[in-house]
C-alpha cells in the first residue's frame, strides 16, 4: 500500500470513513467531464469509497495533513493502446503499460490554495520515480482554463486540440453536447530534466 506525503497533504488509499468528505465534493456542481461521477446518495458514496479503496497503488484520497479531511482525489489509468504491429502476433506478450492518464478532482471550497498543484506534482513524481511510468498524458476541456494552467505548471506540453471530441452531458432537447478537448503530456525524461534544472 502506497502513501505520498507533501508539505501540507497526504495522498493515501481511500477508507470507508472518508465517505462523508467524498459526498461533500461529489454531490456538488461538477465540470461536465465529471458528470458521471456525481453522487448524491450516502450509500452509493460508501460503496464507491470501498471500491476505490481497493486500488492502493494508483488511486488516492487527497487529505489535509493538519485536519485529516479528505478534500479531493487523484488517480491514474493505464493507456489501453496496443501498437498495431503487436495485434497480429498473439504469441507475443504485450508490454507492461508505461503510459498513464491522471485525473484529479478537488472540493471547490479548497480551490485557489495550491492544493491541486501540490497533489499532482507529488503524484506525477510518484508515477515516474516509483512506478516506472514513461509518459503521462491528460485531457482538459477548452473552457477549463484552471485545469489547463495546472497542466502547464506541471511542465506538460499541449499536444493538440480534439474538436467536438467527446460528450458528457446533453442539452435541454436531449442532444449530446460535444466538448473541445486539449491533450497535454510529459515524458519521464522531461520530468527528470525539469527536476535537475531546479537543483
C-alpha positions in Angstrom: 0.0 0.0 0.0 1.5 3.3 -1.1 1.3 6.7 0.7 2.7 10.0 -0.6 3.4 13.0 1.7 3.9 16.6 0.8 4.3 19.7 3.0 0.5 20.1 3.6 -1.0 16.9 2.2 -1.1 13.1 2.5 -2.1 11.1 -0.6 -3.3 7.7 0.6 -5.8 4.9 -0.4 -9.4 5.6 0.4 -11.0 4.4 3.6 -14.7 3.8 4.3 -14.6 6.5 6.9 -13.9 9.0 4.1 -17.4 8.8 2.7 -18.8 12.0 4.3 -15.9 14.1 2.9 -16.3 12.5 -0.5 -20.0 13.2 -0.6 -19.3 16.8 0.1 -17.5 17.3 -3.2 -19.1 14.6 -5.3 -22.6 15.9 -4.7 -21.8 19.5 -5.6 -21.7 21.1 -9.1 -19.1 19.3 -11.2 -17.4 20.1 -14.6 -19.0 18.2 -17.5 -16.2 15.7 -17.6 -17.1 14.6 -14.1 -20.8 14.4 -14.7 -20.9 10.6 -14.5 -19.1 10.7 -11.1 -21.8 12.8 -9.4 -23.2 11.0 -6.3 -26.0 12.2 -4.0 -26.8 9.1 -2.1 -24.7 8.4 1.0 -24.9 4.6 0.4 -23.7 4.9 -3.1 -20.8 7.1 -1.9 -19.8 4.5 0.7 -19.8 1.8 -1.9 -17.7 4.0 -4.3 -15.2 4.7 -1.5 -14.9 1.0 -0.7 -14.4 0.3 -4.4 -11.8 3.0 -4.9 -10.0 1.9 -1.7 -9.3 -1.5 -3.3 -6.7 0.3 -5.6 -3.8 1.0 -3.3 -1.3 2.0 -6.0 -2.9 4.3 -8.5 -5.9 5.9 -6.7 -5.6 8.2 -3.7 -7.6 10.4 -1.5 -6.1 13.9 -1.1 -6.0 14.6 2.6 -5.1 17.7 4.6 -2.3 16.8 6.9 -3.4 19.2 9.6 -7.0 18.1 10.0 -7.2 14.7 8.2 -10.1 16.0 6.0 -10.4 14.5 2.5 -10.5 17.4 0.1 -10.3 15.5 -3.2 -8.9 12.6 -5.2 -6.3 11.8 -7.8 -5.8 8.6 -9.8 -4.3 7.3 -13.0 -5.4 4.8 -15.6 -3.0 2.9 -17.9 -3.3 3.6 -21.6 -5.1 0.8 -23.4 -3.4 1.5 -26.7 -1.8 -1.6 -28.4 0.9 -1.0 -31.0 -0.5 -2.2 -34.4 2.5 -4.4 -35.0 1.6 -6.5 -31.9 -2.0 -7.1 -32.7 -1.4 -9.8 -35.2 1.3 -11.5 -33.1 -0.8 -13.3 -30.5 2.1 -15.3 -29.1 4.0 -12.2 -28.1 3.2 -10.7 -24.7 2.0 -7.1 -24.7 4.4 -4.7 -23.0 3.7 -3.6 -19.4 1.7 -0.3 -19.6 4.1 2.6 -19.3 1.7 5.4 -20.3 -0.8 6.6 -17.8 -3.5 9.3 -17.8 -4.3 11.0 -14.4 -7.5 12.6 -13.3 -7.8 14.9 -10.3 -10.9 16.4 -8.5 -10.8 18.8 -5.7 -13.5 20.1 -3.3 -14.4 23.6 -4.6 -14.1 25.0 -1.1 -10.3 24.4 -1.4 -9.7 25.8 -4.9 -7.2 28.6 -5.2 -4.9 27.4 -2.4 -2.3 25.4 -4.4 -3.5 22.0 -3.2 -4.2 20.7 -6.7 -0.7 21.5 -7.9 0.9 20.1 -4.7 -1.0 16.9 -5.0 -0.5 16.5 -8.8 3.2 17.3 -8.6 3.8 14.7 -5.9 1.6 12.1 -7.8 3.5 12.7 -11.1 6.8 12.2 -9.3 5.5 9.1 -7.7 4.4 7.7 -11.1 7.7 8.5 -12.7 10.2 7.6 -10.0 8.4 4.8 -8.0 6.1 3.2 -10.6 8.3 3.3 -13.7 5.9 5.3 -15.9 7.4 6.6 -19.1 4.7 9.0 -20.2 1.8 10.9 -18.6 -0.9 12.5 -20.6 -4.0 14.4 -19.5 -7.1 16.0 -21.1 -8.5 19.4 -20.4 -11.7 20.9 -21.9 -11.1 24.2 -23.7 -13.3 26.1 -21.2 -11.5 24.6 -18.2 -8.7 27.2 -18.0 -7.8 26.2 -14.4 -7.0 22.6 -15.5 -5.0 23.9 -18.5 -2.9 26.1 -16.3 -2.3 23.2 -13.9 -1.1 21.0 -16.7 1.2 23.7 -17.9 2.5 24.4 -14.4 3.4 20.8 -14.1 5.6 21.1 -17.2 3.2 19.3 -19.6 3.2 20.1 -23.3 0.0 20.9 -25.1 0.0 18.3 -27.9 -3.2 19.1 -29.7 -6.9 20.1 -29.7 -9.6 17.5 -30.4 -12.6 19.4 -31.8 -16.0 18.1 -30.6 -14.1 15.1 -29.1 -16.5 13.7 -26.6 -19.8 14.3 -24.9 -20.5 14.0 -21.2 -23.9 15.8 -21.0 -27.0 16.5 -23.1 -28.7 19.9 -23.7 -32.3 20.7 -22.9 -33.5 19.0 -26.1 -31.6 15.8 -25.2 -28.8 16.3 -27.8 -25.2 15.5 -26.8 -23.0 18.5 -26.1 -19.6 17.8 -27.6 -16.5 19.2 -25.8 -13.4 20.6 -27.5 -10.6 19.0 -25.6 -6.8 19.7 -25.3 -4.3 16.9 -24.7 -1.3 17.6 -22.6 1.7 15.2 -22.0 5.1 14.9 -20.4 7.8 12.2 -20.6 9.8 10.9 -17.7 13.0 12.3 -19.2 11.4 15.7 -19.5 10.2 15.5 -15.9 13.7 14.4 -14.7 15.4 17.2 -16.7 13.0 19.7 -15.1 13.8 18.4 -11.6 17.5 18.5 -12.3 17.3 22.1 -13.6 15.9 23.2 -10.3 18.8 21.8 -8.3 
